[in-house]
Amino acid sequence: MAEEKKNAKPAATAKNTNAVKKEDKKLGFFQRIGKWFRDMKSELRKVVWPTPKQLVQNTGIALVVMAIAAVILFAFDKGAGAAVNAIFELAG
């Protein structure tokens, strides 16, 4: 079977003209809004929603990471402020 695939000649690729159809006329404003809502509903059905346990866990992780980032930024701000104040005191 593997030898058959190696020896087989590639078939000529034909254009598939039916793959994409263009609309003949532009949709009206309210038709476009309706189409948008239908498409959105279709896409939301494809979403894999997290379980309540995953939601709580991910929320907790996000809050912890934000708290750590806040502490680091606070420490940097205080350190930079102290450095600037020290420079002003030396200069002035």
C-alpha positions as CSV (number, residue, x, y, z in Angstrom):
1,M,0.0,0.0,0.0
2,A,2.9,2.4,0.8
3,E,4.5,1.4,-2.5
4,E,1.3,2.2,-4.3
5,K,1.3,5.7,-2.9
6,K,4.9,6.3,-3.9
7,N,4.4,5.1,-7.4
8,A,1.0,6.8,-8.0
9,K,1.1,9.9,-10.1
10,P,-0.5,13.0,-8.6
11,A,-3.9,13.7,-10.1
12,A,-4.4,16.9,-11.9
13,T,-6.0,19.4,-9.5
14,A,-9.2,20.8,-10.8
15,K,-10.6,24.1,-9.6
16,N,-13.6,23.7,-7.4
17,T,-15.8,26.5,-8.5
18,N,-18.6,25.6,-6.1
19,A,-16.5,26.1,-3.0
20,V,-17.1,29.8,-2.6
21,K,-20.2,31.5,-3.8
22,K,-20.5,35.2,-4.0
23,E,-23.7,36.9,-3.2
24,D,-25.2,38.6,-6.2
25,K,-26.4,41.7,-4.3
26,K,-25.5,43.5,-1.2
27,L,-27.7,42.7,1.8
28,G,-29.7,45.5,3.4
29,F,-28.8,47.0,6.8
30,F,-31.2,45.0,8.9
31,Q,-30.4,41.8,6.9
32,R,-26.7,42.2,7.7
33,I,-27.6,42.7,11.4
34,G,-29.7,39.6,11.4
35,K,-26.9,37.6,9.7
36,W,-24.4,38.9,12.2
37,F,-26.6,37.7,15.1
38,R,-27.1,34.3,13.4
39,D,-23.4,33.9,12.9
40,M,-22.6,34.9,16.4
41,K,-25.1,32.4,17.8
42,S,-23.6,29.7,15.6
43,E,-20.0,30.5,16.9
44,L,-21.1,30.6,20.5
45,R,-22.4,27.1,20.2
46,K,-18.9,26.0,19.3
47,V,-17.3,27.4,22.4
48,V,-16.2,25.0,25.1
49,W,-17.3,26.6,28.3
50,P,-15.3,26.0,31.5
51,T,-16.9,24.1,34.3
52,P,-17.6,26.0,37.5
53,K,-14.6,24.4,39.2
54,Q,-12.3,25.5,36.3
55,L,-13.8,29.0,36.4
56,V,-13.1,29.4,40.2
57,Q,-9.6,28.0,39.8
58,N,-8.7,30.3,36.8
59,T,-10.2,33.3,38.6
60,G,-8.1,32.5,41.7
61,I,-5.0,32.2,39.6
62,A,-5.7,35.5,37.8
63,L,-6.3,37.3,41.1
64,V,-3.0,35.9,42.6
65,V,-1.0,37.0,39.6
66,M,-2.6,40.5,39.7
67,A,-1.8,40.8,43.4
68,I,1.8,39.8,42.8
69,A,2.2,42.2,40.0
70,A,0.6,45.0,42.1
71,V,3.1,44.3,44.9
72,I,6.1,44.4,42.5
73,L,4.9,47.6,40.9
74,F,4.3,49.2,44.4
75,A,7.8,48.2,45.5
76,F,9.3,49.6,42.3
77,D,7.4,52.8,42.6
78,K,8.4,53.3,46.2
79,G,12.1,52.5,45.4
80,A,12.2,54.8,42.4
81,G,10.5,57.6,44.5
82,A,13.1,57.1,47.2
83,A,15.9,57.2,44.7
84,V,14.6,60.5,43.2
85,N,14.1,62.0,46.6
86,A,17.7,61.0,47.6
87,I,19.0,62.7,44.4
88,F,17.1,65.9,45.1
89,E,18.4,66.0,48.7
90,L,22.0,65.5,47.5
91,A,21.6,68.2,44.9
92,G,19.8,70.6,46.8
